[in-house]
Amino acid sequence: MEVTEIETPADSMDSSLVFHVVKDVLGFVLYMHQQIPSILQDISAEFDALHTEYKELEVVPTQAEVASSRRKRVGRMREVKQGIRRLQKFMDTFSGLQTSLQLMLSKVPDIQGIILVLGASPIRPQHVYELQFSHGRVVPGGACNFIRSRAAEGLSRKVIRALISKGVGSASYTGPTKLFLMVRASSSFNLPLHFLPKRDFRYSKKIIPFRLQLKCRARKQEVDNPHDDSQSASSSINSTDSTSDDLIWFQCRHAIKGLASKTPSMEE
């Protein structure tokens, strides 16, 4: 199975870098598969702008306000409220997923594998994106502020370019679906409010996943070993191998449901 390798000039991958890369890939996948009408940054800005406008419209009007102006203001308030409702569930779920991912990375900073599953359920996917991480130099533990770094920016761009080159999002639009986050961690990992253990997780072999292996410069400098290469190829984070080394899959409780899109399919 083909694995696309991507290298970062950094000699280690900390929790913050992994978090921002996964977040960017998640947003890119949602956008390219027409599950959101615009990129995440624009949706977030729109949501905040709607809340700000609604608060401004709620300001008690003066007695001098004429009836026509009041009708216009009330009508606009109704439109803004509908816009907020349309995005509210998506934003709440996305915020919950971000929090879960940060908590997980705080507990397991050297996470080895993450899968993004797009489909009705994790076992019935339409598309699968596997991310493998070779963390390089061990980073001392401690609190992580998850500030976006230049290394994260650069690695995210490389990953997204690789996905574009592989034709991500070229399939026709089949309607809104869900995106699930799966992480591979020790069976002792315990965040029950955010992740559920899925020891027997596996998806259909008919689905060909996009596999990306993200490496550090430190890894690149290691002496090549043919046995390591063969082991790397066979240690793909496919769910069929999830029980090795007491590692199992965990599913994030926050599954993102795509927003209904008016964009016609590519075939229309």
C-alpha positions in Angstrom: 0.0 0.0 0.0 1.4 3.4 -1.0 2.5 5.7 1.8 3.4 9.3 1.1 6.3 10.5 3.2 6.5 14.1 4.3 9.5 15.5 6.2 9.6 18.5 8.5 12.9 20.3 9.1 12.2 20.2 12.9 14.0 17.5 14.8 10.9 16.7 16.9 7.1 16.9 16.8 5.5 18.3 19.9 1.8 18.1 20.8 1.2 21.6 19.4 2.6 20.7 16.0 0.6 17.5 15.7 -2.6 19.3 16.9 -2.4 22.0 14.2 -1.5 19.6 11.4 -4.5 17.4 12.3 -6.8 20.4 12.6 -5.7 21.8 9.2 -6.1 18.4 7.5 -9.5 17.9 9.1 -10.7 21.3 7.8 -9.2 20.7 4.4 -10.9 17.3 4.1 -14.3 18.8 5.1 -14.0 21.6 2.6 -12.7 19.5 -0.3 -15.5 17.0 0.2 -18.0 19.9 0.2 -19.1 19.2 3.8 -18.6 22.9 4.6 -19.3 25.8 2.3 -16.0 27.6 3.0 -12.7 27.1 4.9 -12.8 26.7 8.6 -11.3 30.2 9.3 -14.0 31.8 7.2 -16.8 29.8 8.9 -15.5 30.8 12.3 -15.2 34.4 11.3 -18.8 34.3 9.9 -20.1 32.8 13.1 -18.5 35.4 15.3 -19.7 38.2 13.1 -23.3 36.9 13.3 -23.1 36.9 17.1 -21.7 40.4 17.1 -24.4 41.7 14.7 -27.2 40.1 16.7 -26.0 41.7 19.9 -26.0 45.1 18.2 -29.5 44.5 16.8 -30.7 43.6 20.3 -29.8 47.0 21.6 -33.1 48.7 22.9 -34.1 51.1 20.1 -35.0 54.7 20.9 -38.6 55.9 20.8 -37.8 57.8 17.7 -37.4 54.6 15.7 -40.0 54.5 13.0 -42.2 51.5 12.2 -40.4 50.7 8.9 -37.0 50.8 10.5 -38.2 48.5 13.3 -39.6 46.0 10.9 -36.4 46.0 9.0 -34.4 45.5 12.2 -36.6 42.7 13.4 -36.4 41.0 10.0 -32.6 41.2 10.0 -32.5 39.8 13.5 -34.6 36.8 12.3 -32.1 36.2 9.4 -29.1 36.5 11.7 -30.6 34.1 14.2 -31.2 31.6 11.5 -27.6 31.9 10.4 -26.4 31.3 14.0 -28.6 28.3 14.3 -27.3 26.9 11.0 -23.7 27.0 12.2 -24.2 26.5 16.0 -24.1 22.7 16.1 -21.2 22.5 13.7 -19.2 25.0 15.7 -20.0 23.4 19.0 -19.0 19.9 17.7 -15.8 21.2 16.2 -14.9 23.0 19.4 -15.5 19.8 21.3 -13.3 17.8 18.9 -10.5 20.4 19.3 -10.7 20.2 23.1 -10.7 16.4 23.0 -7.7 16.3 20.6 -5.7 18.7 22.9 -6.5 16.7 26.0 -5.5 13.5 24.3 -2.2 15.0 23.0 -1.5 16.3 26.5 -1.7 12.8 27.8 -0.1 11.0 24.8 2.3 13.5 23.2 4.0 10.8 21.2 0.8 9.6 19.4 1.7 7.3 16.6 -1.4 7.3 14.4 -4.6 9.2 13.7 -7.3 8.3 11.3 -10.0 10.7 9.8 -13.0 8.7 8.6 -15.6 10.4 6.3 -18.8 8.5 6.0 -22.0 7.3 7.8 -20.0 5.5 10.4 -16.3 4.6 11.1 -16.9 1.1 9.8 -18.8 2.3 6.7 -16.5 5.0 5.3 -16.5 6.8 2.0 -13.0 8.1 2.5 -10.2 7.4 5.0 -7.2 9.5 5.8 -4.4 7.9 7.9 -1.7 10.0 9.5 1.4 8.4 10.9 3.9 10.3 13.1 7.6 9.7 13.6 8.3 12.1 16.4 12.1 12.2 16.3 13.9 13.6 19.3 12.0 13.0 22.5 10.6 16.3 23.9 10.5 16.6 27.7 6.9 16.5 29.1 5.1 19.5 30.4 2.2 21.8 29.7 1.5 22.6 26.1 0.0 25.9 25.1 -0.9 24.7 21.6 0.4 27.9 20.0 0.7 27.7 16.2 4.4 27.6 15.2 6.1 28.2 11.9 7.0 24.5 11.8 3.3 23.6 12.0 2.5 26.1 9.3 5.1 24.6 7.0 4.2 21.0 7.7 0.5 21.7 7.2 1.2 23.2 3.8 3.3 20.2 2.7 0.5 17.8 3.9 -2.2 19.7 2.1 -0.2 19.9 -1.1 0.3 16.2 -1.0 -3.4 15.6 -0.5 -4.2 17.9 -3.5 -1.7 16.0 -5.7 -3.5 12.8 -4.8 -6.8 14.2 -6.0 -8.6 14.6 -2.6 -12.1 15.9 -3.1 -12.3 14.9 -6.8 -15.2 12.6 -6.3 -18.7 13.9 -6.8 -20.7 15.4 -3.9 -23.0 12.8 -2.3 -24.6 15.0 0.3 -23.8 15.8 4.0 -22.1 13.1 6.0 -20.0 12.7 9.1 -16.3 13.0 10.0 -14.9 10.7 12.7 -11.6 11.1 14.5 -9.8 7.9 15.6 -6.6 7.8 17.6 -4.3 4.9 18.3 -3.1 4.8 21.9 -2.3 2.4 24.8 -5.3 0.5 26.1 -4.6 2.2 29.5 -5.5 5.6 27.9 -8.5 6.9 29.7 -10.6 10.0 28.7 -14.1 8.5 28.8 -15.8 11.9 28.3 -14.0 12.4 25.1 -12.9 9.1 23.7 -14.4 5.6 23.5 -12.3 2.5 23.1 -12.8 0.6 19.8 -10.6 -2.4 20.2 -12.1 -4.2 17.2 -12.2 -1.2 14.9 -11.7 -2.0 11.2 -13.1 -0.7 8.0 -13.8 -2.3 4.7 -10.8 -3.5 2.7 -12.6 -2.1 -0.4 -11.7 1.4 0.8 -8.3 2.6 -0.3 -7.0 5.1 2.3 -4.8 8.1 1.8 -1.7 7.3 3.9 0.7 9.9 5.0 3.8 9.4 7.1 5.1 12.5 8.8 8.8 12.4 9.7 11.3 14.6 11.5 14.7 15.6 10.3 16.2 13.5 13.2 14.5 10.4 11.7 16.0 11.2 8.3 19.5 11.2 9.8 19.2 7.7 11.2 21.1 4.9 9.5 19.0 3.1 6.9 18.1 -0.4 7.7 16.3 -2.6 5.3 14.6 -4.4 8.1 13.3 -1.1 9.4 11.9 -0.2 6.0 10.0 -3.5 5.7 8.7 -3.1 9.2 7.6 0.5 8.5 5.7 -0.6 5.4 3.9 -3.3 7.3 3.2 -1.2 10.4 0.7 0.9 8.6 -2.0 2.1 11.0 -4.6 -0.1 9.4 -7.1 -1.2 11.9 -6.4 -4.8 11.4 -3.1 -4.4 13.3 -4.5 -2.4 16.2 -3.8 -4.9 18.9 0.0 -4.9 18.6 2.0 -3.6 21.5 -1.2 -3.2 23.5 -2.3 -0.3 21.3 -6.0 0.0 20.4 -8.2 2.5 18.6 -10.2 5.2 20.4 -13.1 7.1 18.7 -13.6 10.7 19.6 -17.2 11.3 20.9 -17.5 14.4 18.8 -18.3 13.4 15.2 -18.6 16.4 12.9 -21.7 16.4 10.7 -21.3 18.2 7.4 -23.4 21.2 6.5 -25.9 20.9 3.7 -24.4 22.3 0.5 -26.1 23.9 -2.4 -23.1 23.2 -4.6 -24.0 20.8 -7.4 -22.1 17.6 -7.9 -19.3 17.4 -10.4 -21.4 15.2 -12.6 -24.3 17.7 -13.0 
